[in-house]
Amino acid sequence: MNLLIRADDLGFSEAVNLGIAKTVKEGLIRNIGLMTNMPYSQHGYDLIKDNTVSLGLHTNISTGKPLLPAEQIPSICDETGKFKSSREYRSAIEDFVNLEEVTAEIEAQYEAFRAITGRDPDYFEGHAVASQNFFRGLETVAERHGLRYLPFMMGSSVTFGAARLFVEMDSMKPDYDPYKTLERIIHTEYDGIPVMVCHPGFLDAYLLSNSSLTHARAYETEMLCDPASAALLKKHDVTLVTYSEIYE
């Protein structure tokens, strides 16, 4: 069985970066999504850049400040100049995202990825927001630059290159236990490759003030670095794969 485990939110905060770096160097993470609009984006990249991972652009329009001036993209910014929260997107009756504005911000985040890393992302996708215009903007930028676009896939399968992927993300569920999620995935039959989306990290003041996903990050960091998790994968003949490997 092949399994892809992904760590999202590199760059979110210093503590998140440190947790992700630990899961790369001591644990199971081989795929990482980088946010390029956050103050700790460069710090996060510097922590993992010498490791063999698939590094993606985790395009973000719901956390922190945009790279473009807020007055150029008012549909996705609040009165303070920050992105509107994921809660606002979820509660909206209609898609308030302006396609031209969001495409411009996505382009800016892609250019920032290249400035930070010196290359294109190994995969290209979006963070937390279920907006059709956001998805269209991602598709536009992906086509413009020939990027490996990973469609929104919560609750469904998607095609990525020649692979069929099935997303699994339990971190927002009550009483979440990442060990149990890993075991459930291992014992489930898939017509393709399961993707376990994780958000490892430690906790700091910025994270606690700006994210609804807190303690689960620390629990995932523990699970991903626990030798018992690696032993479980070996026992069931599970091979960890990367986006770069499965796209070819």
N, C-alpha and C positions, 0 to 999 in steps of 0.2 A: 504493500500500500504506500502511495505517495501522499505526503502531507505538506502543505505550505502554511507556515506560521508567520504572521506579519505583526510588526510593532508600528503602530501609528503615533503621530504627534511629536516626532523629534523636532526640537526647537521651541516647544510650548513653554518650557521653563527650565531653569538650571537643574532642578531636582528630577524632572522628567528625563532630561538628557542623561543624567548620571545613571538612572535606573535602566534606560534603554542600553546604554553602553555596557552595563554589567551583563545584561542578557545576551549581548553579542559576544562578549569576551569570555563569559563563564557559562552561558546557557544555550538555548535552542534557537535564538533569533538569527535568521539569515536574510530577512526582508524588512526594510524600514521605510516609512513614509516621512519625508521631511517637509515641514512647514517653513516657507521662506519669508513670510511677512513678520515673523516674531523676533524680538530682540535677541533671543538665544539661538537663532538659526545657525550662525557660524560656529558658535560654541559646540552645538550638538554635532555638526558635521566633523569638526576637528577631533571629537572624541572617538568617532567610528571610522574615519576615512582610511585608516591603514588596515582595515579588516575586509575580508571578502564577503560582501553582502550585495543584494540587489537593492539599490536605493531609488525610491520613487519620489515623485512630487505629490505631496498630500495637500492639494490646493484648498485654500481656506478662505471662506467669506463669512465666518461667524465668530471668530475669536481674534482679539487684538485689533490693531490698526491696519488699514490697507496700505499698500505700497504707493498707490496713486493718491493725490489729494482728494479728500472726502467730497469736496464740492464738485469734482468731476464724475463721481459715481454715487450720487445721493440715494439711489434706490436701495443700496445695500449698506448704508451707513446711518448711524443715529446722530442726534444733535451734538454729541461730544466728539464726533469725528471717528469713532470706532465702528467696527462692523456691528450690524444688528445681530442679536444673539440667536442661537439655534432655536430657542424657545419661540422667538417671534416668527421664524420661518415655519415652525411646526403648527403654530396657532393660526396662521394666515388662511383665509378662505380662498383667496386667489393668489397666483404667483405674482408678487410685486417686484421681482428681479427684472431689471431692464437688461435685455440681451446685449446691446452694444456696450453698456457700462460694465457688465460682469465679464464680458469677453476681454475688454481692455485690462481689467485687473488680473484676470487669469494670465494674460500675456505678460504682464509685469512680473508676476510670480514665477513664471517660466524663465524669464530673463534673469531673475535673481538666482534661480537654481543654477543656471549656467555660470553666473558670476561667482557663486560660492564654490561650486564643484569643478568647473571647467569642462563640463560635458552635459549631454542630455540625460534625463532620468531613464532608468530601466523600466519603469512603468509610470503611468500618469493618470491620476484619479482625483476625486473630490472628497472633502471632509464634511460629514455630519448633516448636510443640507439636501433635502429632497425637493429641488426646484427644477422644473423642466428647462427653464432658460439657463440655469447654471449648467445643466447637462449639455445643452446645445452649445454653450460657450466653450465647455471643455472639448467637445467634439470638433469645434471649429479650430481651436488652437492646436489640437492633436493633428488634424489634417494639414494645417498650415506648415507644421514643422516635422511631419512624419513621425509622430510619437506613438508609443505603444499605449493606446487608451484602454483603461480598465473601466468598463461601465459600472454604474451603480448596480449592486447585486444583492441587497438585503432581501432575504426571503425568496430568492430565485437563483437559477444558474445563469452563467454568462459564458461567452466564448472569449478567450484571450489567446491570440495566436491560434495554434492548433489544439489548445487545451480547453476542456470544459470544467468550470470551477463552481464550487458550491460554498457559499459563505456561511460561517458559523460565528456568531458573536453573542455571548451571553452576559457580557460584563455589566450591562445595565439592569439585569434582572435581579429581583429580590433574592437574598441568600445565595448570591453567586459564589461558586467554588470552582476556580479554574482547573483544579485537579479532576473534578468530576466531569467538566466539559471536555477535557482532553481524553479521558477514558471513554466518554460517550462517542466522541468522534472516531476513535480507534475501533470501536466495536460496531460502527455503522457502515453499511455497504453503500457506496456512492458510484454513480455512473459518471465518474470523472474524479477530479482532485478536490478534496475538502480544503477550505482556507479557514484557519482559526485566526480571527482578528483579535489582537491583544493591544493593550495600552499600558505597557509596563512603565514604571517610574517610581520615584520616591516622592514625598510630599514637601511642598514649601508654601509660603504664604501666598504667592501669586496663583498657584494651582488651586489652593483651597478657596480663594476668592473669585476664581474665574472659570471653574469647571464643576459640573455636577458629578463627574467621574473622579473619585478621590481614592478611597481605601482599596478599591478593586485593583488599582494600579500597583500598589505595594504587594498585594496577594499574588498578582500575576508575575511580578518580578521574582518573588520567592519560588513559585511553581516552575518558571522557566529556567531557573538556575539550580533547581534541586536535582541532584544525581539520580534520584528515584524516578524523575520524569524521563530522563534520558534512558534509564534502564527499562522503563515501560515500553518506550518506542522500540528498543532493541529486541525485547521479548516478543513483540508482535510484528517484527520485521517491517517496521515503518521507516521509510526513507524521507528525510526532510529535503524539500526542493525549493528552488527560487523562481521568481518570475522570469529571470533571464533564461534559465534552463528550459522552462516549459513553453516559452514563446517560440523557440527555434523550430 
